[in-house]
Each structure stands twice: as C-alpha cells, then as structure tokens.
Amino acid sequence: MAYEQRDNSGSLFKVDESKKRERGPDYSGTAMIDGAEYFMDAWLKSSESGRRWMSFSFKRKEKQQAKPAKPKDEAWQAMKKDDDFSDLPF
C-alpha cells in the first residue's frame, strides 16, 4: 500500500551527511497543510545556554505550468492571418 500524506501532517528524513551543503538543512521532507503540499526543511540549532531546538522552513509546491506563448509582433500576426501565399513571386 502506498503512503498517503494526510492533511496537517508532514514527514522529515535525515539528510545524508555526504550530500549536505554547509548551510543546508539537517532534515528534509514534505507536509500537507490545509490541502496544499509543501516542501519542508529543518535545521538542528543550539542556544547559548545549550538548549537544543529545531528551525523549520516551508515552501509551497507549485504545479508546473506551461509557459505562456510570447505574443508575436504585429507583422507576424498579419502574415499569420493571411495564409494564402498566392501573391509570392516564386
């Protein structure tokens, strides 16, 4: 049975030490908050008094959208409308 993300929950996994960037997260995963999916990162921190805590970051996953076509200039639009090329000299 496949894992199904439940609303208002998330999962974190320890980042492999060999792949960790200097300032990269210690843990990474995903979360679902109010029906929207998020990337989730966490860093292990220590206060000056030695108390340990975690810092979190969430970034909303956006659906990949096709880039809109760039509008053509007026000359191209005029040529496109007139697809009868009978007036060409060749």
C-alpha positions as a Markdown table, in Angstrom:
| # | Residue | x | y | z |
|---|---|---|---|---|
| 1 | Met | 0.0 | 0.0 | 0.0 |
| 2 | Ala | 1.4 | 3.4 | -1.0 |
| 3 | Tyr | 1.9 | 6.2 | 1.6 |
| 4 | Glu | -0.7 | 8.9 | 1.5 |
| 5 | Gln | 0.0 | 12.3 | 3.0 |
| 6 | Arg | -2.7 | 13.3 | 5.5 |
| 7 | Asp | -3.8 | 16.9 | 5.9 |
| 8 | Asn | -2.0 | 18.9 | 8.5 |
| 9 | Ser | 0.9 | 16.5 | 8.8 |
| 10 | Gly | 4.4 | 16.0 | 7.4 |
| 11 | Ser | 7.4 | 13.7 | 7.3 |
| 12 | Leu | 11.1 | 14.6 | 7.7 |
| 13 | Phe | 14.1 | 12.5 | 6.8 |
| 14 | Lys | 17.7 | 13.0 | 7.8 |
| 15 | Val | 19.8 | 14.5 | 5.0 |
| 16 | Asp | 22.7 | 12.3 | 4.0 |
| 17 | Glu | 25.9 | 13.8 | 5.5 |
| 18 | Ser | 27.9 | 13.3 | 2.3 |
| 19 | Lys | 25.3 | 15.4 | 0.3 |
| 20 | Lys | 24.7 | 18.1 | 2.9 |
| 21 | Arg | 25.7 | 21.7 | 1.9 |
| 22 | Glu | 27.4 | 23.8 | 4.5 |
| 23 | Arg | 24.2 | 25.8 | 5.3 |
| 24 | Gly | 21.8 | 23.1 | 4.0 |
| 25 | Pro | 19.1 | 21.5 | 6.1 |
| 26 | Asp | 19.7 | 18.6 | 8.5 |
| 27 | Tyr | 16.3 | 17.2 | 7.7 |
| 28 | Ser | 14.1 | 17.4 | 4.6 |
| 29 | Gly | 10.6 | 16.2 | 3.7 |
| 30 | Thr | 7.1 | 17.2 | 2.8 |
| 31 | Ala | 4.0 | 18.4 | 4.5 |
| 32 | Met | 0.3 | 18.9 | 3.7 |
| 33 | Ile | -1.3 | 22.0 | 5.3 |
| 34 | Asp | -5.0 | 22.8 | 4.6 |
| 35 | Gly | -4.9 | 20.6 | 1.5 |
| 36 | Ala | -1.8 | 22.3 | -0.1 |
| 37 | Glu | 1.5 | 20.4 | -0.4 |
| 38 | Tyr | 4.8 | 21.9 | 0.9 |
| 39 | Phe | 8.5 | 21.2 | 0.9 |
| 40 | Met | 9.7 | 21.1 | 4.5 |
| 41 | Asp | 13.3 | 21.6 | 5.8 |
| 42 | Ala | 14.6 | 21.6 | 9.3 |
| 43 | Trp | 17.9 | 22.6 | 11.0 |
| 44 | Leu | 19.2 | 21.5 | 14.4 |
| 45 | Lys | 20.2 | 24.5 | 16.5 |
| 46 | Ser | 21.6 | 25.2 | 20.0 |
| 47 | Ser | 21.0 | 28.2 | 22.1 |
| 48 | Glu | 23.8 | 29.9 | 24.0 |
| 49 | Ser | 22.7 | 28.1 | 27.2 |
| 50 | Gly | 23.0 | 24.7 | 25.4 |
| 51 | Arg | 19.3 | 24.1 | 24.9 |
| 52 | Arg | 18.7 | 22.3 | 21.6 |
| 53 | Trp | 15.8 | 23.2 | 19.2 |
| 54 | Met | 14.8 | 22.9 | 15.5 |
| 55 | Ser | 14.2 | 25.6 | 13.0 |
| 56 | Phe | 11.7 | 24.9 | 10.1 |
| 57 | Ser | 11.2 | 26.2 | 6.6 |
| 58 | Phe | 8.1 | 25.5 | 4.4 |
| 59 | Lys | 7.9 | 26.2 | 0.7 |
| 60 | Arg | 4.7 | 25.6 | -1.2 |
| 61 | Lys | 4.8 | 23.1 | -4.0 |
| 62 | Glu | 3.5 | 24.8 | -7.2 |
| 63 | Lys | 2.1 | 22.8 | -10.1 |
| 64 | Gln | 4.3 | 23.0 | -13.1 |
| 65 | Gln | 2.5 | 25.3 | -15.6 |
| 66 | Ala | 3.4 | 25.6 | -19.3 |
| 67 | Lys | 5.0 | 29.0 | -20.0 |
| 68 | Pro | 2.5 | 31.2 | -21.9 |
| 69 | Ala | 3.4 | 31.7 | -25.5 |
| 70 | Lys | 5.0 | 35.1 | -26.2 |
| 71 | Pro | 2.9 | 37.4 | -28.2 |
| 72 | Lys | 4.1 | 37.9 | -31.8 |
| 73 | Asp | 4.7 | 41.3 | -33.3 |
| 74 | Glu | 2.0 | 42.9 | -35.5 |
| 75 | Ala | 3.7 | 41.9 | -38.8 |
| 76 | Trp | 3.8 | 38.2 | -37.8 |
| 77 | Gln | 0.1 | 38.4 | -36.7 |
| 78 | Ala | -0.8 | 40.0 | -40.1 |
| 79 | Met | 1.1 | 37.4 | -42.0 |
| 80 | Lys | -0.4 | 34.6 | -40.0 |
| 81 | Lys | -3.9 | 35.8 | -40.8 |
| 82 | Asp | -3.2 | 35.8 | -44.5 |
| 83 | Asp | -2.2 | 32.2 | -45.1 |
| 84 | Asp | -2.8 | 32.4 | -48.9 |
| 85 | Phe | 0.7 | 32.8 | -50.3 |
| 86 | Ser | -0.5 | 33.1 | -53.9 |
| 87 | Asp | 1.0 | 36.5 | -54.3 |
| 88 | Leu | 4.6 | 35.3 | -53.7 |
| 89 | Pro | 6.8 | 35.8 | -56.8 |
| 90 | Phe | 8.2 | 32.2 | -56.8 |
